[in-house]
Amino acid sequence: MKELDIAGVYVAPILGWALVALVVWTMLRRLIDGLGASRWIWHRGLFDAALFVIVLGGVAAVAG
């Protein structure tokens, strides 16, 4: 793991991974809504949080 240099400010790599995960999560959420699968989700907030954590873990595993 190496810090990211953003305009001279060093930030933890998790910030970059979280941004990538946010983009992927947004696309997955739109896909789920587009397919109509969201009506099977019991608690939308918990599902969204769990999906983001899974995507972030996947991005961290691939990047790290």
N, C-alpha and C positions, 0 to 999 in steps of 0.2 A: 504494500500500500504506500502510495506516495501522495503527498499533499498536492492539491490543485492550486496553481498560481493564477488568480483572477485579478488582473490589474495591480499586481504587486501584493495582493492580500492572499495569504496562504489559508486555504480552507480544507477541512477534512474531506476525504474522497466520498464519504457517505452522502454529502450534499449533491455531488454530481450524479451519483447512482440514484438518489431520490428523484432528481429531475428527470432522468431517463425513465425511471419506473413510473413517474407521474404521466408521462406521455403515453407509455404502453398501457397503463391502467385506464387512461381516458379512452383510448381506442378500443380496449376490451369492453369497457362499460357501454360505449356506443354500439358495439357489435351485439352485446347482450340485449340492449334495448331494441335494436333494429330487428333482431330475430324474434322478439316477443317473449323471450325467456325470463324477463324480469317479473312476470306475473307468478312465477313459481318460487320467488325469493320471499322468505318469511319476514326477515328483518333487514331492510335495505341498508341501513347504516352499518350493521355488523358485517353484512356481506361485503360492502365496499371496503371497510377497514381490513377485513381478512384478505380480500383480493389484492389490496395494495401491499400488504405485508408479504404475500406470496410472490408477487411480481418483484418487489424490492429484494427479496431473498434470491430470486433467480438472477436478477441483474448483478447482485453482489457476487454470486457464485461464478457467473461467467466472467466478470471483470476482475475478480480477485483471485 
